[in-house]
Amino acid sequence: MNRHLIIGALVVGCALQAGGPVGRSLAAPAVGDAAAKDAARQPRAPGIESPDYVWNEVEGEELRALRATGDPVRGAYAYKLCRNCHGNDAAGDAAGFYPRLAGQHATVLIKQLADVREGRRDNPKMYPFATEHSISTQQIADIAVYLQGLPVDPEHGRGIGGDMSEGARLYEDDCEVCHGLAGEGDADAFYPKLADQHYAYLTRQAFDIRDGVRRNANPEMVEAIERYTDQQILAVINYVSWLDGRDE
């Protein structure tokens, strides 16, 4: 089955499962004129397609934000720029248009935002809100610390459940070493927490990483899943969507 048909079906199914409209309003909050002009010209830094790409090289904007001391109070205020898409509680949406940010590791959030800002992660929709015209390096650190400390609602977009033996096997073989037994991730290594993330969003990202679309992907993850069939991706993400993030 075509991957776009699969993802489209997931978006509709997860939105209906969540009891809301299909998707979420895609209208963005107003930004300054300079930021609006940036939307059409996100830079393009070397990514996974480049032989010089180093996934975990900490430099530039990412390094400066990681060195800054984040303030969650300031972060709560700065997050106002983000909430129209990611929600007041940073829960994202079950249809997978926007990821859950609440409870994610601050280091991961900083890396991903820096990658969008510098053009390693292609996201022209988010880019206007990530430019220096919209958000400072200090505010990146503040928002990341604020989001990391938010409570996580256990209700999120999940897969169909059922027999998850194949997904569990794939996860144990290829994913657990980085993302943890319970999907808790690793803040120090920039491995994101997968537990409590929306199934549709994780599925879309897994396809994009396997197919070379997500240019800031970890080459080790690409190598791990590049042989996966569509059904294997759906199986492992179904399993992941039921993890609770607590390694007991």
C-alpha positions as CSV (number, residue, x, y, z in Angstrom):
1,M,0.0,0.0,0.0
2,N,1.2,3.5,-0.8
3,R,2.7,5.2,2.3
4,H,0.7,8.4,1.7
5,L,-2.5,6.5,1.7
6,I,-1.5,4.8,4.9
7,I,-0.7,8.1,6.6
8,G,-3.8,9.7,5.3
9,A,-5.9,6.9,6.8
10,L,-4.1,7.2,10.1
11,V,-4.8,10.9,10.2
12,V,-8.5,10.4,9.7
13,G,-8.7,7.4,12.1
14,C,-6.8,9.0,14.9
15,A,-8.8,12.3,14.6
16,L,-12.1,10.4,14.9
17,Q,-10.6,8.3,17.7
18,A,-9.9,11.5,19.6
19,G,-13.5,12.6,19.2
20,G,-12.6,15.8,17.4
21,P,-12.5,17.1,13.9
22,V,-10.1,15.6,11.4
23,G,-6.9,17.4,12.2
24,R,-6.7,20.8,13.8
25,S,-6.9,24.3,12.6
26,L,-3.8,24.9,10.5
27,A,-4.1,28.7,10.9
28,A,-0.9,30.0,12.5
29,P,-0.7,32.8,15.1
30,A,0.3,36.2,13.8
31,V,4.1,36.8,13.6
32,G,6.1,39.8,12.7
33,D,6.6,40.9,9.1
34,A,10.3,39.8,9.1
35,A,9.3,36.3,10.4
36,A,6.5,36.0,7.9
37,K,9.0,36.7,5.0
38,D,11.2,33.9,6.4
39,A,8.5,31.3,5.8
40,A,9.4,31.0,2.1
41,R,13.2,30.8,2.6
42,Q,14.1,28.4,5.3
43,P,17.9,27.7,4.9
44,R,19.1,24.3,3.9
45,A,22.0,23.0,5.9
46,P,23.7,19.7,5.0
47,G,21.7,16.8,6.3
48,I,21.8,13.0,6.1
49,E,22.3,13.2,2.3
50,S,25.7,14.8,2.9
51,P,28.9,12.7,3.6
52,D,29.9,15.5,6.0
53,Y,26.7,15.2,8.1
54,V,27.3,14.4,11.8
55,W,24.0,13.7,13.6
56,N,25.0,14.5,17.2
57,E,27.5,17.3,16.5
58,V,26.7,20.0,19.1
59,E,27.6,23.4,17.7
60,G,26.2,26.8,16.8
61,E,22.7,27.6,17.9
62,E,22.2,24.2,19.6
63,L,25.4,24.6,21.7
64,R,24.5,28.1,22.7
65,A,20.9,27.1,23.8
66,L,22.2,24.0,25.7
67,R,24.7,26.2,27.6
68,A,22.0,28.7,28.5
69,T,20.1,28.2,31.8
70,G,16.5,27.8,31.0
71,D,13.8,29.4,33.1
72,P,10.4,27.7,33.0
73,V,8.5,30.8,34.1
74,R,9.9,32.7,31.2
75,G,9.4,29.6,29.0
76,A,5.7,29.6,29.8
77,Y,5.4,33.1,28.5
78,A,7.5,32.5,25.4
79,Y,5.5,29.3,24.6
80,K,2.5,31.5,23.7
81,L,4.1,31.6,20.3
82,C,3.7,27.9,19.9
83,R,0.4,27.0,21.5
84,N,-1.9,27.6,18.5
85,C,-0.4,24.5,16.9
86,H,0.8,22.4,19.8
87,G,-2.0,23.3,22.2
88,N,-2.2,25.2,25.5
89,D,-1.0,22.1,27.3
90,A,1.6,21.2,24.6
91,A,-0.3,17.9,23.9
92,G,-0.2,18.2,20.1
93,D,-3.0,16.4,18.4
94,A,-3.9,12.7,17.9
95,A,-4.1,13.1,14.2
96,G,-0.4,13.6,14.1
97,F,-0.2,17.0,12.5
98,Y,1.6,18.3,15.6
99,P,3.6,16.3,18.1
100,R,3.2,16.2,21.8
101,L,5.9,18.4,23.4
102,A,4.9,18.1,27.0
103,G,7.3,15.9,29.0
104,Q,9.9,15.7,26.2
105,H,13.5,16.0,27.1
106,A,14.7,19.6,27.0
107,T,17.9,18.6,25.1
108,V,15.8,16.9,22.4
109,L,13.6,19.9,22.0
110,I,16.6,22.2,21.8
111,K,18.2,20.0,19.1
112,Q,15.1,19.8,17.0
113,L,14.3,23.5,17.2
114,A,17.9,24.4,16.4
115,D,17.8,22.0,13.4
116,V,14.7,23.7,12.1
117,R,16.2,27.1,12.6
118,E,19.5,26.2,10.8
119,G,17.8,24.2,8.0
120,R,18.7,20.6,8.9
121,R,15.1,19.7,9.6
122,D,12.8,20.8,6.8
123,N,9.7,22.4,8.2
124,P,8.7,25.6,6.4
125,K,5.5,25.8,8.4
126,M,7.3,26.0,11.7
127,Y,10.3,27.9,10.5
128,P,8.8,31.4,10.8
129,F,8.3,30.7,14.5
130,A,11.9,29.5,15.0
131,T,13.8,32.3,13.4
132,E,15.9,34.8,15.4
133,H,13.2,37.4,14.6
134,S,10.6,35.4,16.6
135,I,12.6,33.6,19.3
136,S,16.0,34.2,20.9
137,T,18.5,31.5,21.9
138,Q,17.6,32.1,25.6
139,Q,13.9,31.7,24.8
140,I,14.7,28.4,23.1
141,A,16.3,27.2,26.4
142,D,13.4,28.6,28.4
143,I,10.7,27.0,26.4
144,A,12.5,23.6,26.4
145,V,12.8,23.6,30.2
146,Y,9.2,24.6,30.5
147,L,7.9,21.9,28.2
148,Q,10.0,19.2,29.8
149,G,8.4,19.9,33.2
150,L,4.8,19.9,32.0
151,P,2.6,17.0,33.2
152,V,1.8,14.4,30.6
153,D,-1.8,13.4,30.0
154,P,-1.8,9.6,29.7
155,E,-4.5,9.9,26.9
156,H,-2.9,10.2,23.5
157,G,-3.3,8.9,20.0
158,R,-2.6,5.1,20.1
159,G,-2.4,2.3,17.6
160,I,-5.0,-0.4,17.3
161,G,-3.4,-2.5,20.0
162,G,-4.2,-6.2,19.7
163,D,-1.4,-8.7,19.1
164,M,1.8,-6.6,19.5
165,S,4.3,-9.5,19.5
166,E,5.9,-8.5,16.2
167,G,6.2,-4.9,17.2
168,A,7.6,-5.8,20.5
169,R,10.2,-8.0,18.9
170,L,11.2,-5.3,16.4
171,Y,11.4,-2.7,19.2
172,E,13.6,-4.9,21.3
173,D,15.9,-5.8,18.4
174,D,16.3,-2.3,16.9
175,C,15.0,0.5,19.1
176,E,15.3,-0.3,22.7
177,V,19.1,0.2,22.9
178,C,18.6,4.0,22.1
179,H,15.0,4.8,23.1
180,G,14.9,2.6,26.3
181,L,12.9,-0.3,27.5
182,A,9.8,1.8,28.1
183,G,10.3,4.4,25.4
184,E,11.8,6.8,27.9
185,G,14.6,8.0,25.6
186,D,17.9,9.4,26.7
187,A,18.3,13.1,27.4
188,D,22.1,13.1,27.4
189,A,22.3,11.3,24.0
190,F,19.5,13.4,22.4
191,Y,17.3,10.3,21.9
192,P,13.7,11.4,22.2
193,K,11.1,10.0,24.5
194,L,8.7,8.0,22.4
195,A,6.3,7.0,25.1
196,D,3.1,9.1,25.2
197,Q,3.7,10.4,21.7
198,H,0.9,10.2,19.2
199,Y,0.8,7.1,17.0
200,A,0.1,9.0,13.8
201,Y,2.9,11.4,14.3
202,L,5.4,8.6,15.1
203,T,4.3,6.7,12.1
204,R,4.8,9.6,9.8
205,Q,8.3,10.3,11.2
206,A,9.3,6.6,10.9
207,F,8.3,6.6,7.3
208,D,10.2,9.8,6.7
209,I,13.3,8.5,8.4
210,R,13.2,5.2,6.6
211,D,12.7,6.9,3.2
212,G,15.4,9.6,3.7
213,V,12.9,12.4,3.8
214,R,13.8,13.6,7.3
215,R,17.2,15.1,6.7
216,N,18.2,15.5,10.4
217,A,17.7,11.8,11.1
218,N,20.1,9.7,13.1
219,P,22.0,7.6,10.5
220,E,22.0,4.7,13.0
221,M,18.2,4.8,13.1
222,V,18.0,4.9,9.3
223,E,20.2,1.8,9.1
224,A,18.1,0.1,11.7
225,I,14.7,0.6,9.9
226,E,15.6,1.0,6.2
227,R,14.8,-2.6,5.6
228,Y,11.4,-2.4,7.3
229,T,8.3,-3.0,5.3
230,D,5.3,-0.6,5.7
231,Q,3.6,-3.3,7.8
232,Q,6.6,-3.6,10.1
233,I,6.7,0.1,10.7
234,L,3.1,0.1,11.6
235,A,3.6,-2.9,13.9
236,V,6.5,-1.4,15.9
237,I,4.8,2.0,16.2
238,N,1.6,0.4,17.3
239,Y,3.7,-1.2,20.1
240,V,5.5,2.0,20.9
241,S,2.2,3.9,21.2
242,W,1.2,1.7,24.2
243,L,4.5,2.2,26.1
244,D,4.2,4.3,29.3
245,G,7.7,5.6,29.6
246,R,8.4,4.2,33.0
247,D,11.3,1.7,33.2
248,E,10.4,-0.3,36.3
